[in-house]
Amino acid sequence: MRADTPIGRVEIGHGIAATAVEAALTRAEARRAILIAEPMTWEVAGKGIGATLAAAGWKVERILLPRGEDAKRLRVIEKTCRTLAKLHVDRAETLVAIGGGALTDAAGFAAATYLRGVPIVNVPTTLVGEIDAALGGKTAVDIPEGKNLVGVFRQPAAFIADTALLRTLPARERRAALGEVVKVGVLGDERLLELVEEHGEAFAAGSDEPIDSGAVAEMVERCAWAKVKVVCADEHDRGLRMTLNLGHTLGHAIEAAAGYKDLLHGEAIAYGLRGAFAISLAMGLTTRERSHRINALLDRLELGLESPGLDQDAVLERMASDKKHTMGKLNWILPTAAGVEIRQDVPPAAVEFGLIAALRFGGEHRPLDSTAEATAGATADATAEATEEATESSAGHS
Ligand SMILES: NC(=O)c1ccc[n+]([C@@H]2O[C@H](COP(=O)([O-])OP(=O)(O)OC[C@H]3O[C@@H](n4cnc5c(N)ncnc54)[C@H](O)[C@@H]3O)[C@@H](O)[C@H]2O)c1
């Protein structure tokens, strides 16, 4: 699948990486191939792409960043830009980033700032990268005060998602990424939910069958299109794009409270999704059927099952410093029966219910169905009152 979109060329396929990169470089009239990877992604993807390009007569330059989140440091950006300067990379030259979300975030930020911006082609090598990180133009690095706090919006010239590159992806990375796929399904893609229901467990367990059958390519394609549509409508995250943050208000707070250790992003999002459904249930925004379906799917994927063992107040504190605020109000993306709503009027009782569902029960619906139902009933009453109060007080200000 190939399409030219307002946010760059999007190519998705199986075994396409090397030829698509060469085509992108040829289109850009590049004089050489400057490949940016990290040790693991060089081994599993970059080396092969580089060899194909070299065999076709391209001069190949390789720049290696540290693996994982360690790439997202300002000192790594400085080092990368110094390497680019030493290679005399000029403003017309295109870079190629080959790696997971951490690598494309860091390489994207370097490309966006070196010489005030040079083009970059993203070749994601993780499912997170293929469905999310390498598409949409958000680039960033971390600082001690928080993740992704320094960055810019800049669209890649091309996004090349090759599902064959996912074969070597470890089971835990696969499983966690499915948390994000479920999120996109909840935003309103029934077919995507069906695909995960049918193939998710096998893919998460490390089977390549869902890759070879094209099921994963279909998941990637559906997620990528959902993202293209949303980003084209709201590139700078001021409205519709916020919906992509479903599960992230709680998820980010849980990740932060865990100190970004032990939990992968998609794993945190699974807790966040469960919490968001609990809040929606308490506020009467979604149906029990919808909530049960998604919680059961997360159960089967073994995501958000165990309590993460975090203190509720620590998570609340992290939520208070979340960047998803507008004018001091936290934007909650909450599931409805078939999509989502953005709400700022979530009563504290509902937030607490969401936190309990995410933190204490972890997979509240499984063995604890009756407890969760009872809690939902009690909280729904309290929440209905709180919602009434909130509505009255906000009406009073308008
Ligand atoms: N820019 C965005 O819009 C956006 C969206 C979502 C996430 N992100 C960012 O993405 C990062 C997470 O990305 P990620 O989950 O891809 O993690 P990652 O890039 O850290 O990669 C995870 C691990 O998988 C390894 N790996 C990568 N590809 C592999 C392959 N094909 N085979 C075997 N191992 C492989 C890596 O070496 C690493 O150890 C976070 O920093 C997050 O903030 C950005």
The ligand as an SDF file (V2000), in Angstrom:
LIG
                    3D

 44 48  0  0  0  0  0  0  0  0999 V2000
    6.4500   10.4460   18.2840 N   0  0  0  0  0  0  0  0  0  0  0  0
    5.3390    9.8370   18.6240 C   0  0  0  0  0  0  0  0  0  0  0  0
    4.2420   10.1850   18.1560 O   0  0  0  0  0  0  0  0  0  0  0  0
    5.3920    8.6840   19.5740 C   0  0  0  0  0  0  0  0  0  0  0  0
    4.2810    7.8540   19.7480 C   0  0  0  0  0  0  0  0  0  0  0  0
    4.3920    6.7520   20.5890 C   0  0  0  0  0  0  0  0  0  0  0  0
    5.5770    6.4870   21.2470 C   0  0  0  0  0  0  0  0  0  0  0  0
    6.6320    7.3260   21.0660 N   0  0  0  0  0  0  0  0  0  0  0  0
    7.9100    7.0600   21.7350 C   0  0  0  0  0  0  0  0  0  0  0  0
    8.3940    5.8150   21.2720 O   0  0  0  0  0  0  0  0  0  0  0  0
    9.2330    5.2440   22.2670 C   0  0  0  0  0  0  0  0  0  0  0  0
    8.8700    3.7890   22.4280 C   0  0  0  0  0  0  0  0  0  0  0  0
    9.0230    3.1620   21.1840 O   0  0  0  0  0  0  0  0  0  0  0  0
    9.1840    1.5900   21.0340 P   0  0  0  0  0  0  0  0  0  0  0  0
    8.1620    0.9280   21.8340 O   0  0  0  0  0  0  0  0  0  0  0  0
    9.2940    1.3170   19.5910 O   0  0  0  0  0  0  0  0  0  0  0  0
   10.5330    1.3180   21.8360 O   0  0  0  0  0  0  0  0  0  0  0  0
   12.0820    1.3550   21.4580 P   0  0  0  0  0  0  0  0  0  0  0  0
   12.3640    2.1860   20.2950 O   0  0  0  0  0  0  0  0  0  0  0  0
   12.7780    1.6950   22.7270 O   0  0  0  0  0  0  0  0  0  0  0  0
   12.3840   -0.1630   21.0850 O   0  0  0  0  0  0  0  0  0  0  0  0
   12.1050   -1.1470   22.0380 C   0  0  0  0  0  0  0  0  0  0  0  0
   13.1840   -2.2310   22.0530 C   0  0  0  0  0  0  0  0  0  0  0  0
   13.0220   -3.0430   20.9060 O   0  0  0  0  0  0  0  0  0  0  0  0
   14.2650   -3.1930   20.2330 C   0  0  0  0  0  0  0  0  0  0  0  0
   13.9330   -3.3660   18.8240 N   0  0  0  0  0  0  0  0  0  0  0  0
   13.4950   -2.4230   17.9460 C   0  0  0  0  0  0  0  0  0  0  0  0
   13.1710   -2.9980   16.7910 N   0  0  0  0  0  0  0  0  0  0  0  0
   13.4220   -4.3210   16.9180 C   0  0  0  0  0  0  0  0  0  0  0  0
   13.2680   -5.4440   16.0600 C   0  0  0  0  0  0  0  0  0  0  0  0
   12.7590   -5.3220   14.8460 N   0  0  0  0  0  0  0  0  0  0  0  0
   13.6480   -6.6540   16.5300 N   0  0  0  0  0  0  0  0  0  0  0  0
   14.1400   -6.8020   17.7880 C   0  0  0  0  0  0  0  0  0  0  0  0
   14.2760   -5.7880   18.6550 N   0  0  0  0  0  0  0  0  0  0  0  0
   13.9260   -4.5610   18.2150 C   0  0  0  0  0  0  0  0  0  0  0  0
   15.0300   -1.9370   20.5800 C   0  0  0  0  0  0  0  0  0  0  0  0
   16.4130   -2.1340   20.4640 O   0  0  0  0  0  0  0  0  0  0  0  0
   14.5990   -1.6890   22.0070 C   0  0  0  0  0  0  0  0  0  0  0  0
   15.3810   -2.4470   22.8840 O   0  0  0  0  0  0  0  0  0  0  0  0
    9.0400    6.0690   23.5290 C   0  0  0  0  0  0  0  0  0  0  0  0
   10.1540    6.8810   23.7100 O   0  0  0  0  0  0  0  0  0  0  0  0
    7.8160    6.9070   23.2230 C   0  0  0  0  0  0  0  0  0  0  0  0
    7.8560    8.1590   23.8810 O   0  0  0  0  0  0  0  0  0  0  0  0
    6.5680    8.3900   20.2420 C   0  0  0  0  0  0  0  0  0  0  0  0
  1  2  1  0
  2  3  2  0
  2  4  1  0
  4  5  1  0
  4 44  2  0
  5  6  2  0
  6  7  1  0
  7  8  2  0
  8  9  1  0
  8 44  1  0
  9 10  1  0
  9 42  1  0
 10 11  1  0
 11 12  1  0
 11 40  1  0
 12 13  1  0
 13 14  1  0
 14 15  2  0
 14 16  1  0
 14 17  1  0
 17 18  1  0
 18 19  2  0
 18 20  1  0
 18 21  1  0
 21 22  1  0
 22 23  1  0
 23 24  1  0
 23 38  1  0
 24 25  1  0
 25 26  1  0
 25 36  1  0
 26 27  1  0
 26 35  1  0
 27 28  2  0
 28 29  1  0
 29 30  1  0
 29 35  2  0
 30 31  1  0
 30 32  2  0
 32 33  1  0
 33 34  2  0
 34 35  1  0
 36 37  1  0
 36 38  1  0
 38 39  1  0
 40 41  1  0
 40 42  1  0
 42 43  1  0
M  CHG  2   8   1  16  -1
M  END
$$$$
